[in-house]
Amino acid sequence: MRSKASFRAGDSTCIGPGSGSLGQSCRFSGLRWAQYRLGDYYDHGVGVAKDPVAAYMWLEIAVRTVSGDRLPTMGALYKGYRDALIERITTENIAEGKRRAADSGR
């Protein structure tokens, strides 16, 4: 299991092949916590420019990938953060974030 520290340091699971950009393959890797953290990073501008659309997109993807026995605990955490973000961003940001999440295939 990969640690959060290795993700933050540029874990290859979350770096797109040849792109060097954080998060390119996280949405396909099933690493819900990484998707959640990307939402947090974009929300607060940690290592990236603040981007409410990207923050919403990553949180939406994290919510969509939670399943099975993790749904009650992790799903509530991810949904709570996403829902709190909804209160602070525009409806246009939300719509664009949903579109990007849908386009990601998740």
N, C-alpha and C positions, 0 to 999 in steps of 0.2 A: 504494500500500500504506500502510496506517495504521501509525503508530508506537505503541509501547507508551506513550510519553509522552502521546499524544493520548487513548489509552484511559483512562489514569489521570486525565486532566483532565476526563473526562466525554464522550468520543467519542459522538456521537449514534447510532452503530451499536449501541451497547450500552446505550442508555437507552430505556426503554419509552415509547411515544408518550403524552405527557401525564402520565406517572406520575412521572417524575423519579427513578425507582429504578434503581440500577446493576444491570445484568445482565438486565433484562426481556427483551430481544430477542437477547442474545448466543447463547443456545442455538439460535436459528433462523438466525443469521447465518453460521454455519460458521467463525467465528473461534476456532479451537481454542486458540490461545495465550491469547485473552481468557477462554475457559472455564477453562483451566488456572489463569490468574492469579486468577480469582474463587474457585476452590477454595483457592488459597493465601491469599487475603485472608481468607476465612471461617475457615480453619484457624488463622491467626495473629491475627485481629482487626485487620486493617489497614483502617481507614476504616469498618469494620462491626463489630458485636458478634461475638465468637467463636461459631461455630455449626458443630459437627462434622457435623450432618446436611447443611447447605447445602454445606459443604466437600466432603463425600463426593459429593453429587449433582453438583456442577460438575466434579469430577475424573472421575467416571464418564461424564458427558456428553462431556468432552474425549477420553477413551479411546475412546468409541464413534464419535466423528467422525473419528478418524485413519484414513486409508485410503491405498491405493496405495503409492507409493515412500517416503512419509514414515513408514509403519508401523514399520520397524525402529528408526529413531532417535527420532522424536517419541513413538511408541507406547510405547517402552521407558521414556522419561522420564516420561510421564504415568502409565503403569501402576506404575512404581516409586514415585512419590509416593503414588498411591492406595493401593497395597499397604502402604506405611509408615504411612499414616493408619489403615488397618484394624487395625494392631497397637495403636493408641492409643485407639480408640473402642469403644463397646459394640456388641454384635450388633444391638440395637434401633436404634441410630443407623444402622448399615449397611443394615438392612432398610428403614428409612424413606428413606434416601438413594437406594437402588435404586428404591423405589416412585416417588419424585419424579422421578428421571431418566427412568423409563419413562413417567410421565405427561406429561413434556415433549415426547414424540414423537421423542426421539433415542435 
